[in-house]
Amino acid sequence: MNEKKAIVFPSLSLGLAVARALGRMGVPIIALYYKEKAVAQFSKYVVERVHIPQSHTNKKSVIKWLLDSGERHRGSLVIPADDQFVELCSKHKRALEAYYTVAVCEWNIARIALEKRRTYELAERAGIPHPRTRAPRSLEEAIAMAEAIGYPCILKPSESYKYQNVFRDKLAVVSSEKELIEAYKRANDRHLTVLLQESIPGDDSLNVNYCSYFSDGKPVAECTAQKLRMHPPRYGVARVAVSRYIPDIIEPGREILKAMGYNGLSLIEFKKDIRDGLYKVMDINIRPYLTATLAPECGVNLPYIMYRHMMYGDVPSFTKQKEGIYWIDLTKDAAHFFTSRSIERYPLRDYLKPYLGRKTFAILSFKDPLPFLEWMWYLLRYCVRKIVSSITRSLHKSQ
């Protein structure tokens, strides 16, 4: 069958996971990229790659390219692979649908996932367990709320990608009023809305994912996974995960998506609270996600299921996932082996276990090697620039 094209952007590791999940099923991929480290553009499954301007400085140029290219790529599936592009495509969904099928929902639904204040309000209304979360409107309120929640607590952005674009971090862990004031002022000076949230105790392995593709308010396919190690530890994103059947999060995952009125691909993050034994919803991602290469390896190719349903109306039979398959972000896990041993204190056998079992990697693939080689080349250039910059600063200080 001559499959219709999929336009994937940006071409970072999330985009690469989608390109491989679809490409191995015969779907031709068009990769849009704007960063030097956009490794997905080098995948063997990419039939065309297109450079676009920096997304956070000139986002509308992406929409302009899509609309200008509409006749040429008419009928393709548009798949935004990070939150800022989900927002962009959701807000321009009607215009894009004149040419494409667009893998985003309407903005009134999308903003529930993208604006975390709305996420936790929904969880509260739906009766889904979640961390205690407050939305301060001033520094004085933030101080009072943090005191009520208790230190250490988390100052996190309501709109994660905007915070990450500025600070390169997902959140700030504050252990005192002084740290809270500094973190709040830093975000407020950039006009970023923040939340205060209790810190749920426990190690990385208490974090789990419910992944699904929904249609007509029902799961077409779903799978679950457990995070084993995170980057950075405790408050970051997965760097090692394993496919595992976790029944306790399936019904809460279904219920919150139904409460949203959401249909499409998603990942819901939970963390088990050892104080009461409940899995508490931490985040909702309505886009391809970091560990997206794991589900296809487990027999549940969620990106392709989404593609077939949206493009051809096919609804596959429900497939049970294979368990015990690992997903590894090799470079991040290797780096933390040296930098986080004093924090994590994992025995060496625990570090090695994922590498000895059946596994898939975030970027490394022997069947599609060029993205990993380009990633290594990028890291080398990045390290050289850092060293040169450090030497230059030292020389200037000595003069």
N, C-alpha and C positions, 0 to 999 in steps of 0.2 A: 504494500500500500504506500502511495506517495503521501506522507504525512504533511499537514500544514505546518508552517514555521511557528516557532516560539521566539519572542523578543524578550530577552532577559537583561535586567539591569538593576543595580550596578554589577560589574563583573568581579566582585570580590569573592570570598570563600562561599558565601551563601549562594551567589549566582553560579559558582562553579558546581555546587551540589545539585542545583536544578538542571544545569546543562548536562551533567553526566546522567542524572536520573532519566531525563527525556532522551538524550542523545543515544544512549545504549538501546533505546526502543525504536530508533530510527527517525526521531524528530529532528529536523534541521534547526540549528540554534543561531540567532543573531544576537551578538553580545554588544551592549553599549557600555562604554567605560569612560572614566574621567580621572582615575588615579593611576599613578605609576605601578602600584602593587595590585592592579586589577588582573589577577592571574587567570580568571575564567576565559578571557579573550584568547588564550593560547590553547584551549582545549581542542582536541581533534574533532569534537562534535560541532564546533563553531564554523558555520559556512560564511559568515560575514561579521566583521567587527567594525564598530563605529565609535569614534571619539566624540564625547560631548563635554561641554564646559563643566567646571566644578559645580556640583549640585546645590550646595548651600549658598552659593553666591549668585547663581543665575539659573534657578531651577526651571523657570518657564521655557528655557531654550530646549529642554527635554521634550516638553509638550509640543513645542514648535516643530522639532524634528519628527516626532511621531505623526503629527498632522500633515506636515509637508511630504512625508513618506507614505501616507495612507493609501494612495492608489497603488503604489508599487508593492506594498506588503499587505494589501487588503486581505482580511480573513485570518491574519495571524493572531496568536494568543499573546497578549502583553502581560508579562509577569514582573512586577516590581519586587525586588528582593531586599529592601530595607524599609524602615518605617517612614523616612522622609519621602521616598518615592511612592509608598502606599498612600500617604496623605495627598501627594500631588495628583496621582492618578484617580484617587477617589473623588477629589474636588473637580476634576475635569472628565469624569467618567462618561457623561452624556456626549461630549464632543468626540472623545476617543471611540465611542461605540459606533460612530458613523462609518468607521473603517475596520475596527478590530473587535475581537472578544477580549475583555479586560478582566483579569483575575483579581479584582478588588470588589469590595461591597460599597454601598452608598455611604456618603460621608457621615450621616447621622448615626450609622452603626459603627463605622470605622473609628470614629473619635472616642467611642467607649473603650476601645483597646489602646489607642494611641495616647489618650489623656488619662494618666493613671488615677487621678482623682475620681474620674467617672468609673474606672474599673472597680475600685473598692466600694464605691457607692452601689454599683450593680450587685457586687458580691453580698453586700449588706442586705439589699432588698430581696435577693434570691435565697438568703439563708445559707450561703456558702461560707465556711470558715475562712477567715483571713486575718492577717496581723492587724493589731490596733493601729489605725492610721488617722492622722489629723492634717488639716489643711490650714496652716496659719496665714493670716492676712497682714501680719506685721511682725516685727522682731519681738515685740513684747509678747504677742500671742505665742510665737515660736518658743520663747523661753519658758512660758507657763506650761505649754503642752509637753515640752521635753521633760520638764520636771514631773508632770503627771505620768508620762509614759515610763520614765526612768532611763538613766544612762547605763551602758552605752545605748544609743538609739541611732536610727538611720535618717539622714536628710537625703531625700531622693527627689529627682525632678518629676513633675507631672508629665512632661513631654521629654522622654529619655533622650531621643536623638539630638535635640537642641542642646541639651546639657553636655552630651558627649562631643558634639562638634566644637564646643568651647573648651571643656576641661579634660577631654580624653578619658573620662571616668564615668561609670554608671551612676555613682552615688558617693556620699561622704558618710563615714562612720564617725560619730562625735561622742566623745567620752566625758565631756565637761561642758559647762555653760560657755566657757571661753571658746572652745572649739566650735560649739554651735553658732555663736555670734559670728565668728570668722567665716564659717561655711555659708551661713545665711546671707551675710553681707556680700560675699563673693558672687553668689547666685543672683541676689537682688540687683546688684550693680549691672548685671547683664540682662536684667528684666526677665529672669527665668522664674516661673512659678514652681514652688517646691512643696513637698509633703514631709511630715515627720512620721516615722513608723517604728514600732518596737522591733528590736533585734531578736529573732527567734534563735534560741541556742541550738548547738549541735553542729556536727561536721558536714562536709560536702555531700556525703553519701545519703543524707536525709532529703536531698533535693531530687525531685522526680518530674517527669514530663508526660503529659497526655497529648498525643499527636493524633490528628484526625482530618478527614475530609467530610464535610457536612453538605447535605442537599435536602431541601424541603424540611429542614428542622430535624433531620435524622442522620446518624453516622453512616456513611457509605463504607468507610474503612477507618480503622483506628489501631493504634498500638501505643505501648507505654515503654518508658526507659528510665533508668536510674543513673544520675550523675555520680561519678566516683571521685573525680578531682576537678577543681575549678581554677579559673584564672581571672583575678587573683583568688587565693583561697578564701572560702566562706561567702564572699559577696560578689563573685564574678560570674563569668560564663563557663560552660563546660569545657574542659580540655580532655577529659576521658569520661565516657559513658558506656552503659551496657544495656542491651535490650532485655527487658524483664517484665513479666506480666504482673501488674500492680492493680488488683481489682478495686482497691479502696479509692482510687482517683478517677475511675471510669465514670461513675454516675455523677460526681460533682463536676467533672469536665463536661459531660453532656448537658447538665442542667444549666451551667453558666452560659454555654453557647446558645441554648434554647432561649434563655432569658434575654440575651443580646438580640436574638432574631438573626443570628449570623449563619451564613452558608458559605463554605469555601474551605481552604486549607488553613490549619491553625496548629499552634502548640501552646498548651497551657502549662505553666510552671507551678508546681506545688512544693511545699517543704513540710515534712513531718515535724510537728512540735512535740518534743519529748516530754513537755510538761503535762500535756493532756492527751497525747496520742493521736491528735487530729492532723490530717493533711490540710494545709492552709494555702489558698491560692495566692501566688506571688506576682504573677504577670500573665498577660494574654498576648500572644504574637499571632497576628493575622496575615502571615506572609511565610515564605520559605524560611527555615530556621537553620541555626548553625550545624546541628547534627543531622541534617536532612539526608546525608548519604547512608545513615544507619537503617532507616525504614526500608529502602529498596533491598538492602542486603538481608533483611529479615523476611523478605517475601511480601512486603506491603509497600509498593512503590507509590507513595502518596502523590508526588508531583505528576506522575504519569496517569494515575487515577483521575486527578483533577483535570489534566489535559484531555483525556478521552471523554470525560463527562461534559466538559465545557465545549469541546469542539465537535463532538459527534453524538452526544447524548447517551453514550454507553454507560451503564451502571454495572460494574463488575461484581461478581459474587464475593461475599465477605471472606477474607483470607486471614487465618490465624497466624500471628507473628511467630518467628523462630526466636528462641530465647538464647541468652548467653553469648551474643555477638557484640564485640566491642567497637566503639568509635573513638578514635584518637586524634587529637590535634598535636602532631608530632613535635613541632618546633616549640610550642608553648609548654608541653609536658616536659620536654628535655630541659628547657630553661629552668623550670621550677624544681626539677630534680636537684639542681645546684643551689638555687636561691631560696627555696622554701622548706628545706629539710628540717630546719630548727622549729618551724611553725607546725608543719604537718606531721612529722615523725612517723611516716609510713615505713614499715619494714621493707627491705629491698625486694623481697618476694612479692609484696603487694604492688610495688612499682612495675615489676616485670610481668606480672600475671596477664594484663591485657595484651601485651606484645606476644605472648606465647599461645594465645587462643585465636579463634577465628575473629577477624577484625577488618575494619575499613578505616581509612584515614580521611582527615579533613581535606587535605590537598594532595598528598602522595598517592599515586596510583600507577602501577606498572603497566596497566593497559592504556593509560593516558598520562604519560610522564612529563610532558612539556610544562604544564602549569607549576609543578613542584620545582623543576629546574629553574624556571623564571623566578619563583619565589625565593629560592636560595640566592640567586644572582641579585635580587632586590635587597635581601637582608645583608649581603656582603657590601653592596654600595652604601646602604644605610649605616652600617657600622663604620665604614671608612669615613663617611661624612661626619659622624659623631666624633671620631678620634681626631680628625683634622680640626674640627670646630673647638674641641677641648684644648688641643695644643695651641691653637691661635689665641684663645682667651688667656691661656697661661703666659704666653709671650707678651701679650699686651699688658698684663698685670705686672710683669717683671720689668717693663720699660719705665 
